Amino acid sequence: MTFTSDHSMRRRRFVQICGSAAAVACAPAAAAEPSAVSGGDATSGKDYDVIVLGLGAMGSACLYHLARGGARVLGIEQHDLAHALGSSGGLSRQTKVLPYLGGRSEPIIRRANENWIQLEKDAGQQVFHRCGYLRISNNQKLPDHPAAKSLDLLDARAFASRFPQFEKLPDGTNAILDPEGGLLRPELAIASHCHVALRRGAHIRAQEAVTDWRSDDAGVSVTTSRGQYRARHLVIAAGAWNGKLIPAFKDKLQVTRLTLGWFEPQQAEHFDIASFPIWEHGSYYGFPILPDYPGFKVAKHWRGDPADPETLDRRPGANDEKLVRCYLEKHLPSANGSITAFKVCMYVHGGPWLGLLPGQTRVSFIAACNGGGFKFSSAYGEALAEIATEGRTSLPIDFMSPAA
Ligand SMILES: Cc1cc2nc3c(=O)[nH]c(=O)nc-3n(C[C@H](O)[C@H](O)[C@H](O)COP(=O)(O)OP(=O)(O)OC[C@H]3O[C@@H](n4cnc5c(N)ncnc54)[C@H](O)[C@@H]3O)c2cc1C
């Protein structure tokens, strides 16, 4: 693996690419038209190296890496920063290494974990709690991989004695504990990415929806509800809205509605993040109680009901509750208490795609959610930034090319 972590070197390479060697391709774009309602801030009438459309998990990470690398970058977000109306709300996201060992995503998750650490240093904010990942299943064996030595295989007896919270598990059930797993704080991660990007000179326009974009030989033009901007490159990271902005992918991306529930256990200390890991058992998964939010979070990973981000029913209903209560009743009865919160979120099925849009040299996009994209977002953001500035990425993600 030869990932570049030296951002000043990357900036120098970027300047070289956009300097004499590629003067024609990177000629300064036409001046942006002044915006009628731009608020008189620094963004109006300015040309950018890159515009990032959408500042959720993927876009905010991309913005951070671009700003860190020295690019002149503008991020545009239709809602507030770190809002809960897309795919990244809900206080916690699982991350783990075990399922990816030996597979094509192992280098991506390892790079992502390095990047979370770097983000924490840059922002002075913890976003990754390494509380471990517990995979509960049947007759599991440790994978044949050098990293397996750090994993803990718990037979039925060891599992029951260490995690008596789980009850009535079928014969043959065992568990593997992955110490590299844990939970990420999505809203804090997005806010931290944006915070550092701003400190590194990025411009951000929140509460401003992109209504149109166009590319030409010199660059891209982006029209929003408040103005128009130009850049050399556009990164589209609009999550569940991608299909509305990229007609060619509209039918390849399906949005569905999922829910997340928080419950008050009989004894909260039995589910505390200091001693309880994130866990997964079949299609159910959950999170320990956070220091700053009450309730034990449980969810079901399934396809979800078809949805549209503009008309999504954001009110949780009785069926949503039933979906997770049935697991709690059977296997975690001591956590089956009152609801402390219930939230609605969106999966996007399709892809994963990351790279230049087919037929475009100045527009790239990412569609890599599928219910498990957050943990990779710090690495995906870096790859998007590299593609936008250098035309390629050192992350081994050829399998995600939208052109493939
Ligand atoms: C219930 C649930 C549980 C999950 N659990 C996990 C987990 O445990 N682990 C994990 O790794 N992943 C998990 N995921 C997946 C992960 O959360 C997503 O992959 C990730 O958050 C997607 O990020 P995104 O940037 O693509 O989308 P978002 O974060 O939704 O960002 C897209 C952004 O684009 C903005 N936007 C859209 N259109 C426009 C426009 N026209 N103009 C301006 N801005 C625009 C939106 O407002 C939004 O902010 C889960 C997802 C859900 C829904």
The ligand as a Tripos MOL2 file, in Angstrom:
@<TRIPOS>MOLECULE
LIG
   53    58     1     0     0
SMALL
NO_CHARGES

@<TRIPOS>ATOM
      1 C1        -30.2730    3.7070    9.4780 C.3       1 LIG1
      2 C2        -28.8890    3.7410    8.9670 C.ar      1 LIG1
      3 C3        -27.8830    3.0760    9.6430 C.ar      1 LIG1
      4 C4        -26.5700    3.0760    9.1600 C.ar      1 LIG1
      5 N1        -25.6130    2.4490    9.8730 N.ar      1 LIG1
      6 C5        -24.3340    2.4980    9.4300 C.ar      1 LIG1
      7 C6        -23.2860    1.9610   10.2300 C.ar      1 LIG1
      8 O1        -23.5050    1.4810   11.3500 O.2       1 LIG1
      9 N2        -22.0260    2.0300    9.7430 N.ar      1 LIG1
     10 C7        -21.7290    2.6140    8.5410 C.ar      1 LIG1
     11 O2        -20.5690    2.6320    8.1690 O.2       1 LIG1
     12 N3        -22.7100    3.1580    7.7870 N.ar      1 LIG1
     13 C8        -23.9850    3.1170    8.1960 C.ar      1 LIG1
     14 N4        -24.9810    3.6830    7.4550 N.ar      1 LIG1
     15 C9        -24.6510    4.2680    6.1440 C.3       1 LIG1
     16 C10       -24.0250    5.6340    6.2590 C.3       1 LIG1
     17 O3        -24.6500    6.3750    7.2780 O.3       1 LIG1
     18 C11       -24.1170    6.3040    4.9000 C.3       1 LIG1
     19 O4        -23.3890    5.5260    3.9800 O.3       1 LIG1
     20 C12       -23.5400    7.6950    4.8890 C.3       1 LIG1
     21 O5        -23.9730    8.4480    5.9790 O.3       1 LIG1
     22 C13       -23.9170    8.3600    3.5740 C.3       1 LIG1
     23 O6        -23.3090    9.6060    3.5000 O.3       1 LIG1
     24 P1        -23.5670   10.5560    2.2510 P.3       1 LIG1
     25 O7        -22.5930   11.6560    2.3510 O.co2     1 LIG1
     26 O8        -23.6100    9.7470    0.9940 O.co2     1 LIG1
     27 O9        -25.0670   11.0770    2.4550 O.3       1 LIG1
     28 P2        -25.5520   12.2760    3.4120 P.3       1 LIG1
     29 O10       -24.7930   12.2760    4.6590 O.co2     1 LIG1
     30 O11       -27.0330   12.2110    3.4560 O.co2     1 LIG1
     31 O12       -25.0820   13.5610    2.6150 O.3       1 LIG1
     32 C14       -25.6260   14.0110    1.4020 C.3       1 LIG1
     33 C15       -25.7320   15.5110    1.5490 C.3       1 LIG1
     34 O13       -25.9970   16.1270    0.2990 O.3       1 LIG1
     35 C16       -26.8700   17.2270    0.5550 C.3       1 LIG1
     36 N5        -27.5380   17.5740   -0.6830 N.ar      1 LIG1
     37 C17       -28.3190   16.7700   -1.4380 C.ar      1 LIG1
     38 N6        -28.7940   17.4310   -2.5150 N.ar      1 LIG1
     39 C18       -28.2930   18.6880   -2.4440 C.ar      1 LIG1
     40 C19       -28.4320   19.8390   -3.2660 C.ar      1 LIG1
     41 N7        -29.1900   19.8260   -4.3700 N.pl3     1 LIG1
     42 N8        -27.7800   20.9500   -2.9140 N.ar      1 LIG1
     43 C20       -26.9980   20.9810   -1.7840 C.ar      1 LIG1
     44 N9        -26.8530   19.9190   -0.9720 N.ar      1 LIG1
     45 C21       -27.4820   18.7840   -1.2910 C.ar      1 LIG1
     46 C22       -27.8140   16.6420    1.6090 C.3       1 LIG1
     47 O14       -28.5540   17.6410    2.2680 O.3       1 LIG1
     48 C23       -26.8740   15.9050    2.4900 C.3       1 LIG1
     49 O15       -26.3660   16.7070    3.5390 O.3       1 LIG1
     50 C24       -26.2810    3.7330    7.9320 C.ar      1 LIG1
     51 C25       -27.2810    4.4320    7.2580 C.ar      1 LIG1
     52 C26       -28.5610    4.4580    7.7720 C.ar      1 LIG1
     53 C27       -29.6060    5.2220    7.0260 C.3       1 LIG1
@<TRIPOS>BOND
     1     1     2 1
     2     2     3 ar
     3     2    52 ar
     4     3     4 ar
     5     4     5 ar
     6     4    50 ar
     7     5     6 ar
     8     6     7 ar
     9     6    13 1
    10     7     8 2
    11     7     9 ar
    12     9    10 ar
    13    10    11 2
    14    10    12 ar
    15    12    13 ar
    16    13    14 ar
    17    14    15 1
    18    14    50 ar
    19    15    16 1
    20    16    17 1
    21    16    18 1
    22    18    19 1
    23    18    20 1
    24    20    21 1
    25    20    22 1
    26    22    23 1
    27    23    24 1
    28    24    25 2
    29    24    26 1
    30    24    27 1
    31    27    28 1
    32    28    29 2
    33    28    30 1
    34    28    31 1
    35    31    32 1
    36    32    33 1
    37    33    34 1
    38    33    48 1
    39    34    35 1
    40    35    36 1
    41    35    46 1
    42    36    37 ar
    43    36    45 ar
    44    37    38 ar
    45    38    39 ar
    46    39    40 ar
    47    39    45 ar
    48    40    41 1
    49    40    42 ar
    50    42    43 ar
    51    43    44 ar
    52    44    45 ar
    53    46    47 1
    54    46    48 1
    55    48    49 1
    56    50    51 ar
    57    51    52 ar
    58    52    53 1
@<TRIPOS>SUBSTRUCTURE
     1 LIG1         1 GROUP 0 **** ****
